[in-house]
Amino acid sequence: DISLNSFFPMEKGKEQEKFGFRSVISDLKIVLKYRELLILSFAVFVSMIGFGLVMPFLPVYAEKYGATDTYIGWMMAIFAIVRLVFSPVGGWLSDKIGRKPLIVFGMFLYTVVMFLFGLADSLPELFLYRGAQGAASGLVWPVAMAYIGDVVKEKDRGKAMGLYTLTFASGNAIGPMLGGLIASNFALATPFYFTSGLALVSGLLLLFGLKESFEGEETSKKTITKSRAIKNMITKPMSYLKSITPYPVTFLGISLGSFTVFLGLAVLYPMLPIYGKNVLGLGLAKIGYIFTIIGAVQMVFMFPSGSLGDRVGRKKMIVTGSLIASVFIGAIIFAIGFYTLAIIIALYTVGRSLARPSIPALVTSLTSKENRGKGMGIYTFFQNMAWAGGSFVSGMISDGFGRQSPFIFAFIVGILGTIIIFYFVKEPDKLDLEKLDQQS
C-alpha cells in the first residue's frame, strides 16, 4: 500500500496510519453508513451531467448572437451575482424551515430555466435565464452542503464532501464529452433540453427519496429574527460571525482566502472555451474533451483528497491544492495546441481537486448544526462574489489586454489567496470540532 504520510504528515495526536489505495476503498463504505448522502450525491451526479452538457458551450452559444468577451463575462457573472444574493437567504431559510424544501424547489426551478435556455433567441433572454439559473443554484448547493453537515459526523465530513464533489466531477466528466458530440451533430440548443430533462429526474429523486435532516430553528433553543440577523450581518459582521461560530477569525480567513483564489479560477469557464476556439483553433468537440478532462481528473482525486484531509488536516490540503491550481491556470498561456492544453488543464485540476473537498468540510465543521445553513450561506456569498467578479473582470481584461491576460490575472490573485489562507486560517483541534458538532 503506497503511503502519502511523508508528503502530508498526520496531525498531532492522530494515529499514524497508511493512506493509500486500500484505505480509499475502505473509506468508500461511507455511502453504506449514510443513506441520505448516497441519494443526494446520485441526484447531484445526474444534474451535473446536464450542467456539464452546457457549460463549455454557453460562451460559444452567446457568441452566436454577437456577444463580445466583456458581455460573455457579464453573462457568466450575473449567475454568480444572483447566486450571491440567494445563497445567504437560502442558508438562513434552511435553518428556519428545513433543508429539503429549498433543495427540491431549487432543482425544479433549474429544470424550467434550462428548458427556457433552449428556446432563447437573443442575448437579453440568455442574460435573464442565466440570472434565474443563479437563483436556483443559490437555493440548492449551499443548502445541500449544510444537509451533508447535518447527517454526517465531523470525523467523516471530509470523506463525505469528497464523495459529494466526486459526483460533481463524474457529471462534469460525462457531460462535456456528450455535450460536444450533441452540439456538433445537432442544434446548439439541444444540450439545454437534455439538461432540463436530467434536472427533472434529479428533482423527482430528491422529492421522493430524501428525508429532512433538520426540522428548523423553531425547535431550537437559540433563535434569531430575520431582521436582526440581517442587521447584525451588515453593521456588526464580526459580532455576527461570533454568534454562529466560536472560530470567527478562521471562518473569515477561509472565506476571504477562498474568495481570492476563486476570483482567479472564475476566469476558466467563460474564457477557456473562447480561448480554445479563437486562439488555439479548437472545435466544439475538442473544447468538450478539455472539460471532460477536468471532470475525469476530479473523479480520480476528489474523494481521496477529502479522505486525506480528514487524516492530515484540511488546511494543508487547501493550501497545497490552491497553490498548484493557481500556478497551472497561469500556465495556460503556454499551451500551443490541444495536447499541451490538456496536460496543463489536467495538472490545474489536480490542484483544484486537492483543495475543493476540504474547504466546505472545514466550513461546516466550524458551526453547530443549528447555524450550519447560515455558515454555508456566508461562505458561498464570498465564493459567489468571487465568481461574479472574476467572470466580469476576465471579460474586460480579455477585450482590453488580449486573450492571454485573464489567465495571468488568475495566477496572481490565486497566489494571493493561497497566502491569505496560509497565514490567517488556524485549523481548530479535532476534539473541539467534535464537541461543537454535538451541540444542538
Secondary structure, DSSP 8 states (H G I E B T S, - for coil): ----TTTS---TTS-----SHHHHHHHTTHHHH-HHHHHHHHHHHHHHHHHHHHGGGHHHHHHTTT--HHHHHHHHHHHHHHHHHHHHHHHHHHHHH-SHHHHHHHHHHHHHHHHHHHH--SHHHHHHHHHHHHHHHHHHHHHHHHHHHHHS-GGGHHHHHHHHHHHHHHHHHHHHHHHHHHHHHS-TTHHHHHHHHHHHHHHHHHHHH---S---GGGSS----HHHHHHHHHH-HHHHHHHH-S-HHHHHHHHHHHHHHHHHHTTHHHHHHHHHHHTS---HHHHHHHHHHHHHHHHHHHHHHHHHHHHH-HHHHHHHHHHHHHHHHHGGGG--SHHHHHHHHHHHHHHHHHHTTHHHHHHHHTS-GGGHHHHHHHHHHHHHHHHHHHHHHHHHHHHHH-TTHHHHHHHHHHHHHHHHHHHH-----HHHHHHHHT--
